[in-house]
Amino acid sequence: MRKALSEILTIQECAGMKLLAGQGGLGRGVEWIDLIETPDRIPYSTPNQLIFMTGIQLKSEDEFLYLVKKADEYQQSGIVFSSGGPYWQRTPGIVLEYCDSHDFPFFTIDWSEKISKYTHAIGQYLLTSAEHRLSVNSILGRLFAGEITLHNNEAAMEVIREMGLGGKKKYQVNVCQILKDKNISVQTFQEVRGRMISFFRSFEKIAQLVVPVDLGAVSVMWKNNASELIHDEILSEFRDYTREMEEEYPGIRIRIGLSNVFTNIESLEEAYQKAWTVIRLVNPQIQKEKMIYQYNQLGLFQMIADCIDKEYMREFQRENYDILRVYDEMHHTDFCSFLETYFQCNCNVKKVSETAYLHKNTVLYKLKKIEGILHCDFSNIDDLVNIRLALIIKDLAEDGPQN
């Protein structure tokens, strides 16, 4: 479990850690420790690490400062520097100035002391604190994978209650999906996921437990008294940060879905499914433009989602969409994917042409072919609505969230 640096300093074996700069950052959390000597290693360390170093690889004060800046940029907890040895007799002034101005904690320990003494003590302290969190993460991971349920599962509920979940609180589930192009490495994906997890944890006024999953992360958030956990200001931060990440990492696409607020922790599974429904139904561009992140913002989508098990909904899909899918399978055409692009572009022929790299006449030809197959008229609003509803039902009926 993440512990504040101020708590780490209370460990008896850490009495020799002297704070030189960055006192304002003692509230930063520590999840683990790492030994790093070069700046290029920083991006590959997960956030919230307390970094120990000797300076053996640093050749100049500028390089020293660069390492510290990278550690701060990648949201590390702080640095513990073993000073007074053969490599560096003192900490450069420019480093201390940076740490003070950015509230980035910088500690020293005497060269004569073994670093392992500190890392062992801190590691033991964090492991002891993490036991409950690990068990809860395991239960939530299995829950989100569909392996267990909380309903009538007293053993799982007991572990969850030990973490303070349950009782009269208001909860909300946040699902973050990170998609990557084939050319994006697993390392880059993990880096993006780590930064998104740190971003969610930065909302200090909201208690939350973040569970990493294969396609991103799931955050279970709660407050004792709140009409809403996530308000418009935070939604704006979601939009701005995901845009920033997508610009920084071309080939990465980030989607966020939020459940409604609920009060019974046993409703966690249903809330998780609803958060995924937002991701599956809302066009990414529209999501960012209109900040549609929560299930209760879905409107018509929500109404259909709540009716998805009704047989007449499936029959509606068969009549208004499945005919086209069968045609594609038989003739090796791509009318289904083209139709989805058409609606994603708000039925704008010019925008479809630009998005799909098709000539305008080709777009019109495809639309005419689809009209013939589905026996509809795209100039008729009723026909358009029917086909759009069928697509929504199709999306809801397909496989649910994956981990």
N, C-alpha and C positions, 0 to 999 in steps of 0.2 A: 504494500500500500504506500502511496506517495506520502512522504513526511516533509514538513517544512524544514528548511535549513536551520532555523532557530531551534527546532527540536533535536536535530542531529548534534548541535553543539552541546546538548545536555548529556550526551553519552560520555561516561567517565573516561574512556580511552581516547576521546577526542579533545581532551583539555589542552593539548598542545597546538591546536588549530587557531591561529591568530588572524583575525579579520583586518586586512589592510585597507580595503575600499569596498564600496557597494553595499553599505549597510542597509540602504532602502530596499534591497532585494532579498532580505533574510526570510521573507515569506514565500520565496520560490520553493516549489516542491521538488523532492528528490525521490526518484523511483529506483535508481541503482547507481553504481559507480563504474567509472571507466578510466583506463590508462591511455592517454593520448599525448603524443609528442610532436605531431606535425599537423598543420592546418587542413591538409587534404583528407585527413581521417575524420574530421568533424561531421561532414554530411552523412557519413555511414553509421554514425552513432545515433541511437534513438533519442528523442527529446527527454528532458528531465533527468539527465545524468550528472552526477557530481564528478568532474574531471580532475584526476591527479596527473601531475607532470613534473619533470625534472628540468626541462629546457635543453636537453642534450642535443636535439636536432635543430634548435633555433640559432641562426647565425647572426641576427641583428635585432635591434629594438623594434624596427618596423615589422619584422616577421613575427616577433613576439606579440605585438599589438594586433596583427592580422589574425593570429590564432584566437586571441581573446574575442575579437569582433565576430569571427565565424561561430564561436561557441555561443555567443549571445544571439546571433542571427538564427541559429538552429535550436534556440530555446533550451539550452542546457542550464542546469541549476546554478553552476558556479565553477570556480577553479581553485584547486588546492595545489600550491606550488612549493616544491621542496627546494629551499633556497640555502645559500651559504656554502654550496659545494663547489666543485671545480668548473662548473659550466656557467653559473650566474651567481655572483655574490650578492646582488640586490635586484629588486624588481624595478624595471624602467618606470620613470615618472609618467611617461605618456600612457602607459598601461593603467596605472592607478587613476589618472585623470579620467580616462574613458570609463572605467568601472564605476567611479563615483557619479559621473554625469548620466550613466545609463542604469544605475542601480543594479549592477552586475557584481555579485559577491566574489571577492578575490581574497583567498586565505594563503597563509604560508605555514609550513611546518619546518622544523630544523632539519638540515641535511643529515644529522647524525641519527635521526629516527627513521625506522623502517616504514615505508609506505604501506606495506602489508599489514602492519599493526592497525592502521586506520581503516583500510578497505575491509579487513576481516570484521572489525567491530561494527562498522556501518552496515555491511552486508548482513550480519546476524540480526541487527536491529530491524532492518527492513524486511527480512524474511519472516521474522516473528510477527511483525505487523501485517504481513501480506497473507498469512494463512487463511484468514476469513475471506479476504477478497478473492483469492484464487479459487476457493470452493464455490463462491457465488458466481464468479465468471464462468466456471465449468458448468454450473447449473443453467445459467442464462444462455451459454453457448449451445448446450443441448436443447434448450427450449426453442431457441431461434432456428435450430436445425430441424425442428419437428420431432425430435427423439423422445421428448417427455412433455408432460402437461403439468400445470400447477394446480389444476382442479382436482381436489381430493388427493393431493400429493403432500401429505403432512411433513414428510422428511425434507423435501425441497423447500417447503414454506418455512420450516424451522431455521434452516440456514439463512434464508433471505431475511427473516425477521432479526436475526443476529446482526445483520448489517444495518439495521434501522429502517428497513423497508416494511411497509405494513402500517396499520393504524390510520389515524385521520390525517392523511397527506393527500396532496394532489400530484398526479403523475402525468408524464408525457413521454412518448417514445420518439426518438429521432433516429432515422436510418440514413446513413450516408453511403451512397454507392459510387465507387470509383471505377470507371471503364477506361481501358487503355488500348491504343492501336497495337498491332502486332510488333511494330518496331520498338516499342517501349519496353525496357528491361524490367525484370522483377524487382531489381534494386531500386529503380526509379519509382515504381509503384509503391514499394514499401516506404520510401522517403515521403511521398505525397500523403500516404495514409497516416504516417507518423505526425506530419504537420497538421493534417485535418483533426486528428485526435487531440493534439495540443491546443488547436483553435477552440474545439468544443470545451475543453477543460478550462479555458481562460475565462469562462463566464462564472466568476467566483461567487456570485450571489445565488447561483442555482446549484443545489447538490446534485451530483450525477455519478453514475457508474458507467464507464465506457468499455464496451466489449469489442475487441477487434474480430472481424469476420473476413472470410476470403475476399469478398468484393468491397470491403470498406470497413465500416464500424457501425455499431449500434450504441446509442446513448440512452440510458434510462434516467430521466430527470425527475426531481421532486422538490416540493416546497411544503411547508406546514400550512401556510395560508397564502393563497394566490388565486385570483380569478383566471389568470393566464400565466403560464410559465414563459412562453416565448411571445414577445410583443413585436410590434412593427419595427422598432429600432433594431432589435436583434435580427429580424428577418432581413433588414437592409444590410447588416453585417454579413449574414450568410451569403447574400447575393454578391456583395463586393469582394468577399474573400474567395469565393469559388471562381469568380471571374479572374481575379488576380492569379490564382493558382493555375487556371487553364491557360492564361497568357504566358506564365513562367514555364509551364511544362506542355508544349505543343504535343498533341496526341493523347492528352488526358482529358476526360470529361467527368464532371462531378455532378451528381444528382442528390438532392436532399428531400426527404419526406417526413412529415410529422403527424403523429396521431392526434386525435382529440385529447383533451385533458380528461383523466379518469381518476376515480378515488379508490377502487378495489384492486389491489395488486394482483389478484387472480385473473384480472382482465388483461394482463400483460400480453398474452399471446394474440388476442384479438386486436389490441392496440398496435402491435408489431405488424400484423397483416395490413392494417389500415394505413400505416406509414408507408409500407411497400406499395400499396395501391396508388398513392400519390405519385411515386416515382414512375410507376408503370403507365399511368394515364396522362400525365401532364407533359406537353411538349417542352423540352429543355429551354428553348428560347422564350416561350411564353412564361415559363416559371420564373425566369430571371426578370423579365420585363414587368410582370404583374405581381411578382413575389407570392406566387401560389405555392405554398409549401405545406399547408396543413389540410388534413382530411376534411375538416368542416368548411373549407374554401372550395371544394370540388363542385358544389351545386348539383347539376344534372348528373355528373359523373358519380357523385355519392349516392344519389337515388338509385341509379342502375346497379352500383356495387352492392347495395343492400338487398337487391332483388335477384342477384346473380344465380341463385339456386332454383329459380322458378323455371319450369319446363317451357313456358311460353316465351321466355327470353331466349332460350337456346333455339327454339323454332324460328323466332324472329331473325336470329343470326343466319340460320340455314337458308332462309328465304331471301335475305338481302345481302349476303356476302359469300356464303360457302359455294354458290354456283360459280363465282369468279375464281375461287381457289381451285376447284375441280378443273375449270377450263385451263388455268395455268399449268396444272400437273399434266394434263393431256396434251397440251400444245407447246409446252416448254416456254411459256411467255412469262412476263413479269408484271402483269396488270395489278396484282395485289399490292406489291411494294410501291408501284407507281401511284396507286390510289391513296395509300397512306401519305406519300409525299405531297399529293395534291391537297389533302386536308391540313397537313402540317404547314403548308404555305397559304393557308386560309383561302383555298380555291382561287388563288391568283395565278393565272396562266403565265404571266411574265416571270413571276417569282419561281414557279415550278421550272420554267425553262432555264433560268439561271442556276437554280439549285441542282437540277438533274443533268445539266449540260446538254439540253435537248433544244432543237430548233422549235420555235413556236408552233409551226405546222405539225411537227411530230407530237407535241403535247396535245393539240386539238384532235389529231388522228387517234391517239390512245384513248382520249375521253370518249370519242364517238364509238370506238370499239367496245368500251366498258358499258356504255349506254345500251348497246345492242345485246350484250351478254346478260346484263342484269334487268333488261327491259325497263329502263328508267330514263329520266330526262334531267340532266344536271341544271337546266334552267328552271326547274320546278323545285321550289324550296322544300316541299314535303318529301320529294324523293331524296334530296340532299340530306335532310335530317334523318331519314330512315337508314341511309347507308352509313352515316356518321355514327348513329346509335349501334348499328350492327358491328362496326369496328371497335367501339368501346366494349361491347359485350364480348367480342372475340378476345380482346386484350385481357379482360378480367377472367375469362374462362381458361386461358392458357396457364402454364405452370406458374406457380406463385414464387415467392422470394427464394433466392438461393444463397447459400452461405459459402 
